[in-house]
């Protein structure tokens, strides 16, 4: 889930849902700036994904796409915080 950026001191944040402007993903960019040890996995897809990806630091973010079933359950189980 860390997309090659794993470190033992990282805190794994997870966001799951449709990626669209009304979800206020810009707030999550600010969270990452404030907490450099945080790593964010974003699960889902939507119309805002392509314009949103460049706003997030690649060393702190991984867009995982749409997951379901056991893969989604594993993502939830791996996260330290759901945001």
C-alpha positions as protocol buffer text, in pm:
chain_id: "A"
residue {
  index: 1
  type: UNK
  ca { x: 0 y: 0 z: 0 }
}
residue {
  index: 2
  type: UNK
  ca { x: 297 y: 232 z: 46 }
}
residue {
  index: 3
  type: UNK
  ca { x: 385 y: 212 z: -324 }
}
residue {
  index: 4
  type: UNK
  ca { x: 756 y: 162 z: -249 }
}
residue {
  index: 5
  type: UNK
  ca { x: 773 y: 432 z: 19 }
}
residue {
  index: 6
  type: UNK
  ca { x: 740 y: 212 z: 328 }
}
residue {
  index: 7
  type: UNK
  ca { x: 914 y: 306 z: 650 }
}
residue {
  index: 8
  type: UNK
  ca { x: 843 y: 176 z: 999 }
}
residue {
  index: 9
  type: UNK
  ca { x: 765 y: 525 z: 1131 }
}
residue {
  index: 10
  type: UNK
  ca { x: 501 y: 599 z: 864 }
}
residue {
  index: 11
  type: UNK
  ca { x: 136 y: 638 z: 962 }
}
residue {
  index: 12
  type: UNK
  ca { x: -97 y: 488 z: 703 }
}
residue {
  index: 13
  type: UNK
  ca { x: -409 y: 691 z: 629 }
}
residue {
  index: 14
  type: UNK
  ca { x: -686 y: 547 z: 413 }
}
residue {
  index: 15
  type: UNK
  ca { x: -955 y: 724 z: 217 }
}
residue {
  index: 16
  type: UNK
  ca { x: -1218 y: 516 z: 39 }
}
residue {
  index: 17
  type: UNK
  ca { x: -1487 y: 654 z: -188 }
}
residue {
  index: 18
  type: UNK
  ca { x: -1574 y: 827 z: -510 }
}
residue {
  index: 19
  type: UNK
  ca { x: -1315 y: 1087 z: -608 }
}
residue {
  index: 20
  type: UNK
  ca { x: -1507 y: 1404 z: -684 }
}
residue {
  index: 21
  type: UNK
  ca { x: -1469 y: 1777 z: -599 }
}
residue {
  index: 22
  type: UNK
  ca { x: -1745 y: 1783 z: -337 }
}
residue {
  index: 23
  type: UNK
  ca { x: -1549 y: 1533 z: -123 }
}
residue {
  index: 24
  type: UNK
  ca { x: -1294 y: 1806 z: -29 }
}
residue {
  index: 25
  type: UNK
  ca { x: -979 y: 1611 z: -112 }
}
residue {
  index: 26
  type: UNK
  ca { x: -788 y: 1939 z: -105 }
}
residue {
  index: 27
  type: UNK
  ca { x: -808 y: 1912 z: 275 }
}
residue {
  index: 28
  type: UNK
  ca { x: -608 y: 1589 z: 259 }
}
residue {
  index: 29
  type: UNK
  ca { x: -325 y: 1766 z: 78 }
}
residue {
  index: 30
  type: UNK
  ca { x: -302 y: 2001 z: 376 }
}
residue {
  index: 31
  type: UNK
  ca { x: -301 y: 1705 z: 618 }
}
residue {
  index: 32
  type: UNK
  ca { x: -1 y: 1554 z: 439 }
}
residue {
  index: 33
  type: UNK
  ca { x: 186 y: 1885 z: 448 }
}
residue {
  index: 34
  type: UNK
  ca { x: 128 y: 1911 z: 821 }
}
residue {
  index: 35
  type: UNK
  ca { x: 220 y: 1549 z: 898 }
}
residue {
  index: 36
  type: UNK
  ca { x: 527 y: 1443 z: 699 }
}
residue {
  index: 37
  type: UNK
  ca { x: 523 y: 1092 z: 854 }
}
residue {
  index: 38
  type: UNK
  ca { x: 176 y: 1030 z: 711 }
}
residue {
  index: 39
  type: UNK
  ca { x: 119 y: 823 z: 397 }
}
residue {
  index: 40
  type: UNK
  ca { x: -221 y: 833 z: 229 }
}
residue {
  index: 41
  type: UNK
  ca { x: -380 y: 558 z: 22 }
}
residue {
  index: 42
  type: UNK
  ca { x: -680 y: 668 z: -178 }
}
residue {
  index: 43
  type: UNK
  ca { x: -910 y: 387 z: -286 }
}
residue {
  index: 44
  type: UNK
  ca { x: -1172 y: 466 z: -547 }
}
residue {
  index: 45
  type: UNK
  ca { x: -1219 y: 635 z: -877 }
}
residue {
  index: 46
  type: UNK
  ca { x: -1415 y: 919 z: -1023 }
}
residue {
  index: 47
  type: UNK
  ca { x: -1414 y: 1225 z: -1244 }
}
residue {
  index: 48
  type: UNK
  ca { x: -1176 y: 1424 z: -1025 }
}
residue {
  index: 49
  type: UNK
  ca { x: -896 y: 1167 z: -1004 }
}
residue {
  index: 50
  type: UNK
  ca { x: -685 y: 1288 z: -1298 }
}
residue {
  index: 51
  type: UNK
  ca { x: -686 y: 1651 z: -1186 }
}
residue {
  index: 52
  type: UNK
  ca { x: -634 y: 1556 z: -821 }
}
residue {
  index: 53
  type: UNK
  ca { x: -332 y: 1326 z: -854 }
}
residue {
  index: 54
  type: UNK
  ca { x: -77 y: 1600 z: -937 }
}
residue {
  index: 55
  type: UNK
  ca { x: -173 y: 1793 z: -622 }
}
residue {
  index: 56
  type: UNK
  ca { x: -57 y: 1514 z: -389 }
}
residue {
  index: 57
  type: UNK
  ca { x: 309 y: 1445 z: -309 }
}
residue {
  index: 58
  type: UNK
  ca { x: 395 y: 1111 z: -471 }
}
residue {
  index: 59
  type: UNK
  ca { x: 621 y: 1010 z: -180 }
}
residue {
  index: 60
  type: UNK
  ca { x: 320 y: 1039 z: 55 }
}
residue {
  index: 61
  type: UNK
  ca { x: 31 y: 922 z: -161 }
}
residue {
  index: 62
  type: UNK
  ca { x: -82 y: 620 z: -357 }
}
residue {
  index: 63
  type: UNK
  ca { x: -398 y: 613 z: -567 }
}
residue {
  index: 64
  type: UNK
  ca { x: -502 y: 248 z: -558 }
}
residue {
  index: 65
  type: UNK
  ca { x: -806 y: 268 z: -785 }
}
residue {
  index: 66
  type: UNK
  ca { x: -1128 y: 78 z: -730 }
}
residue {
  index: 67
  type: UNK
  ca { x: -1105 y: -216 z: -489 }
}
residue {
  index: 68
  type: UNK
  ca { x: -1369 y: -457 z: -366 }
}
residue {
  index: 69
  type: UNK
  ca { x: -1401 y: -776 z: -168 }
}
residue {
  index: 70
  type: UNK
  ca { x: -1091 y: -911 z: 2 }
}
residue {
  index: 71
  type: UNK
  ca { x: -863 y: -645 z: -149 }
}
residue {
  index: 72
  type: UNK
  ca { x: -1077 y: -370 z: 3 }
}
residue {
  index: 73
  type: UNK
  ca { x: -1096 y: -553 z: 335 }
}
residue {
  index: 74
  type: UNK
  ca { x: -715 y: -581 z: 337 }
}
residue {
  index: 75
  type: UNK
  ca { x: -683 y: -208 z: 273 }
}
residue {
  index: 76
  type: UNK
  ca { x: -908 y: -129 z: 570 }
}
residue {
  index: 77
  type: UNK
  ca { x: -720 y: -376 z: 791 }
}
residue {
  index: 78
  type: UNK
  ca { x: -382 y: -228 z: 696 }
}
residue {
  index: 79
  type: UNK
  ca { x: -466 y: 134 z: 771 }
}
residue {
  index: 80
  type: UNK
  ca { x: -381 y: 311 z: 1094 }
}
residue {
  index: 81
  type: UNK
  ca { x: -653 y: 571 z: 1037 }
}
residue {
  index: 82
  type: UNK
  ca { x: -952 y: 603 z: 807 }
}
residue {
  index: 83
  type: UNK
  ca { x: -986 y: 960 z: 686 }
}
